[in-house]
Amino acid sequence: MYLEKLSLTDFRSYAQVDLNLEPGVTVLIGSNGIGKTNLMEAIGYLATLNSHRVSTDAPLLRFGAERAMIRAKLVRGEQSTVLELEINAARANRGRINRSNPVRARDLLGICQTVIFAPEDLALVKGDPSSRRRFLDELLVSLMPRHAATRSDYDRVLKQRNALLKSARAGKFSTGHEATLDVWDQHMARAGAELLHARLELVDRLQPHLKNAYAQLTDGSKEAAAVYRSTLQDILDDDGATSRPAESRPAGGADSDDAAAATPVLAEDLRLLSVEQLTERYIQAFAAARRKELERGISLVGPHRDELELVLGSAPAKGYASHGETWSMCLSLRLASYYVMLDDARTGGSPPILILDDVFAELDVQRRRKLAAIVSGAEQVLVTAAVEDDIPAELTGRRVKVIPGGIDEQENR
């Protein structure tokens, strides 16, 4: 799949702009602050309903505008699809597919797939755990759009449960509230189990690609890995629970589910459990953490507090990796995402559009060349740069000049 045309109305700095694209490599050249990243951000937002730069929609609207529009024409083989996304200041965002009746914005998920490399990716290693959780969840939704509902359900239940816990901390908690908290525990356990199960499966898929991508970008002297750390196991361990190896648990049938639910397992074994078994684990963990949660007025257990630990060699990447190693790890995570999407494309999905937003200026010559060689064969690669000399020779293709407020059609080549 590739993007043939992008049109923006009142998005960021653009009152109106139209960008015609084609398969292969396209490099957008323009001074810093001219609006190149705004174009790439719009494409990424169309794919994920999230910006890689900001956490809310408000900055996406041109100052003074009440709504912004993103329109895109995507081509896959002989078929084309027109997507329209309306971003609203005062009401829910809406979408259209092939000019049909309006639909929920999240109904567009999965149609346009992208992988964005950007300077903000340094937060994947240097930032707090929320950056890495967001990375996992956005990739999860891109691969399986139904998990947008999983995330939404979990966030809704978490908000309600936290409100109840805060009322307890304020001294307004009664026996009736305790019964209500039990109900929310059940809802949150189920939603959390579904999200955790999906994340663990995704990390398993990412792991070999992350290792290979890091080896491609470096001299191979260190091995990259990702380890999922669940608060579920932390609470059960803190409560004095014991563990036993997975192979000693009964296999098959309802009795085996009961046995597995009754005995916590090591964190690395969580991926062996079903959603139903993980739900029971969460119910156990909520009970074990209840006193602490009531004291602090916040939910201490769940996917919202989990961590994806990135490891280089035998040490955590955060705090131990050099600047070059940090960049290589960030790039490797994005490349691993790309490879996972390619795996899906071989079974009926679409190869993602690769977006390299002002990345080459941050890399040394060796990493520039290696990254360029890896991505140059993708169906569509969109690159932004302030200086054309930053673009490696391996990325031959069309050049587009970005000027204030739009595109210089005379400078396209």
N, C-alpha and C positions, 0 to 999 in steps of 0.2 A: 504494500500500500504506500502511496505517496500523496503529498499535499500538492494540488495543482493551483489553487488560488486561496488567498487569505484576504478578507476584507474586515476592517475595523471601523467602528463608529463610536466616537466619544470614549475610546479606551486609552487610559493613561494620557500621553501627550498628543494623541492623534484625534483630531476632529473627524477626519475621514482618510483612510489610506487603503490602497489596493496593491497587493503583492502577488505577481504571477510567478509560479515556481515550476520545477520540472524534476524528473528523477535524477539521481546522481548527486554530485556535490554542488552546493550553492554557498558562496561566501558573501556575507553582507559586510561591507566596509563603511566605516563612518567614525567621526570623532566621538570621544567619550561624551555621554550625556545627550547624544543626538536622537536616541530612541530605538536603537537596534535591539536591545534587550526587551523592550516593550513588545516587539513583534514576536520574539521567541516565547515570552511569558504568556502571550495570548494563545499560542499553539499548545503550550503545556497545560494551560488552564482548561482548554477545550477537552483535553485528554483526561484530566484528573479532577477537575473542579477545584483545584488548589493552585496557588501561586508558589513558585520556588523562592519568592522574595519576601512576601508579606503573609501574615496569618489571617487577615480579614479582607473582605471584598472592597471596602470603601476606597482604598487608594487606587483601585483599578479603574474607577470612573474619572473621566476628565473633570477637572475642578469646575463645579457649578452644574454638572450634568446629573440628571436623575436616573439615567440608565446608560449602559454601554452594550454594544452589540459585537459579537464575534461571528463571522460567517466564513465557512470553509468548504471547499470542494475537494473531496478525497477520491482517489482513483485506485481501484483494486482490480487488476486484470482488465476485463471489458466493462466492468461495472463502476459507476460513479455514485457518490453519496454526498448530498449537500446537508451540512449541519449548520444550525443557527442557535446561538446561545445568547440570551438576554440577561444581563447582570443588572439587578435592580437595587436601588438604594433603600427603598421603603417596603418592598415585598419580596416574596420568594422568587428566585431566578427561574426562568423558563427556557425550554428548548424546542426546536423543531427538527424533524428529520425529513429531508426531501419535501420541504414546504408543506408538511401535513399539519394537522391541528396541534396546538401547543401541548407539550408533555412536561413532566418533571425534569429538572436539569439532570438528575442522576440517571435518567433513561438514556442519555447520550454516552454514558460510560462504556468503555470497551470498543467503541467504534473507531475512534482515533487513538492510536497508541504511540507514545513518545518515550524516549529516554533522554533526559536533559543533564548535561554536564555543565556545571557553573561554579564560579568562585565560592558561592554559598555552600558548596558541598563540603568545605573544610569542617563545617559543623557536624558532619557525619562522624568524624573522628574526635574533634576537639570539643564539640558541644555536649549538652546534657542528654540524658537518655531519650527525651521526647523527640529529638531529631532522628534518632535511629528507629524509634517506634513508628514515626511518621513515614520514614523511608519504607519500612516493611509494609505498612498498611496501604500506602499508595500503590505499591507494586502489586499487592494482593488484590486490590480493587481493579487495577488494570487487567490483571489476568482473569479474575472472576468477579465481574461487576456485582453479582448478588451480595458480595461481602460489604458493599456500601451500606446495605440494610443492616448487616451484622454490626458494623461499627456504630451506626446511628442508634440501634436498639441498645447497645451497651452504653453509649454516652448518655442516653436518656435515663436509663435505670441508675447509672452512677450518680447523675445529678440529683435524682430523687432520694437516693440512699444517703448521699452526703448531706442533703438538707435535713433529713431526719436525725442524723448523727450530730449535726450542729445544734439542733434544738435540744438534744440531750446534754451537750456541753454547756448550754445556757441554762440548765436546770429545769427544763420544761419537758423532761422525759418521764413517762408514766408506764404502768403495766400495759396499757393499751398501745403505747408506742412500741413496746417490745414485740408485741404480736405483729404489728405493722412491719417492723424491721425484719422479722422472720420471713414475711412475704417477699420483701424486697431482696432478701438474701437468696431466695429461690430463683427469682427473676435474674438477678445479677450472676448467679452461679451458672445458669444456663447460657446467658449471653456471653459471659466471660469464657466459658468452656469452648464455645464455637469459635470465638476469636483466637484463643490460645491454640486450639487444634490447627486452625488454618495457618497461623504464624509458624508453628513448629514444622509443618509440612513444607512451607515456603523456605525456611532456613535450610532444611535438608536439600532442597532443590538448588539453592544458591551456593551451598558449600563447595562443591567441586568446581563450579564456574569461578568463584572468588579465588580459589587457589590457583587455577590456571591463568586467570587474568593477571594476577599479581606477578606470576612468573613471566608472563609475556612482556610486562612493562618494566621489569627490573632484571638484575643479573641472576636472580634465582637463589641468592644466598640465604633468604629467609622465606618462610612459608606463611601465607595469610590464612586466617580462619575466623569464623564467627561462632560464638557460643551464646545460646539463648538462656538468660537467667530469669527464672520465674519467681515472683513473690509467693506464689502458691507453695513452693517447696520451702522457702525461707520460714514461713509461719509454722508449717508443720514441723520443721526441724526445731524451731525455737520452743515449740510446745512439748518437746521431749519425745516426739514420735520416733519409732525405729524404722529401719528400712530393710528390705530383703530384695535379692536380685530378681529380675523379671522372670528368669527361667524357673524360679521356684514357685511362681504363682500358678494356680490351676488354669487350664486353658479351656475356653468354650463354655457356653451356657450361662444361665442366670446366676448360678452359684459362683462361677468364676468372677463375674462382675462384682458380686457382693464381697468376695474375698479381696479383690483388688481395691475396692473402695475402702475397705476396713484397714488396709495397711499401706501407708504412704511409701512411695518409691523414690529413688534417687532422681535428681533433676534431669539427668540425661535420659531417663527412662520415661519421662512424661509423654514423649512422642509415640510411645507404644500404646497409650491409652485411648479409648474411644471418647467421643464427646460426652456420653453418658457417665463414663467413669470420671472424667475431669470435672463434670458437674458435681458429683459426689465429693470429690477432693475439695472443691471450692466451698461447699457447705461445711465440711470439716474445718477448713481454714478460717472461715468467717466465725465459727463458734470459738475457735482457739484465739482469734484476735479481737473478740468483741469487747473485752474490758479495755484494751488499749485504744480501740477505735472510739468507744464512748468517751474516754478521757480526752482524746485529741480532736474529736468531732470531724473525722475524715476517714474515708475508706483506705485501709492500708494494704489490702490484698486485691490483686486483679491485674489484668493486662495493662491497665493504665499506669502501673508502676514497675513494669518489667523492664529488663535491659537486654540489649543485643551487644554483647561484649566483643570487640574486634581485637584480634590477637595477631601479633607479628613475631614469628619464632616462638619464644617461650614467655614473652612479656605482652601486657596490654598495649595496644597501639596508643591509646590516650595517655599522654604524659611521658611515654617512652620513645615514640617514633620521632625521627628527625623530620624537618620540614618536607624534604623530598619523599621520605617514606610515607608521611601523612597524605601528600598529594597522590602518591601511587595507590594507597589504600582506598582513597575516595574514588579515584578513577576506576579501580578494580571493582568496587561495589556497583558502580553504574554499568560497567561492562558485564558484570555477572547478571544484572537485571536484563540487559540486552540479550544475553545468551539464553536466559530462561524464556524470554519472549520468543526467541527464535525456535526453541524447542516446541513451544505451543504452535508456532506458525507451520511447523512440519506436520502437525496433526489438525490443520484446518484454520488456524489463526492467521494473523497478518504480521509481517515483520514491522517493528516499530520505526518511526521516524527518529533519527538521531539528531540531537541538537547540542552543539558545542558552543556555549555562550561565553565568549571572551575568556576561554580557558587557556589557549596557547600562550597568551602573554604571561601566565603564571608559571609556565613550565620551562625547564631547561631544554636545550636543543635535543638531547637524547630522548627525553620523554615525549617531546613534541613529535618526533619522527616515529617513535614506536606506536603512539596513540593514533597518529594519522594512518599508518600502515594497517592497523587493526580495523579502523572504521571505514576506510575508503571504499570497501566493497559493498557497503550497505546500500539498500535500494534508494534511500534518500538521506542525505546528510546536510544539515543546515548549520553554518558556522558564522559567528560574528567576530569581528576584529577591528580595532582602531587603526592598526597598521598592517598593510598587506604583507610586509616582510615577516610578520609573526607566523604566517601560514606556511606549514611545511610543503615542500615541493610535491610530496605524495598526494596532496589534496588538490589535484587539478580539477577544474570545472568552471562553472559560471561565476562571474563577479557582479555584485549589485551594489551600487552606491546609494547609501542612505543619507538624506539631507534633512534639515529641520522640517518637520511636518509631513514627510513622505519619502518617495523614491525618485531618484534622478534617472528617468528612463533613458536619457541619452548616454548615460555612463554605464549602462548594463552591457556586459560582454561575456 
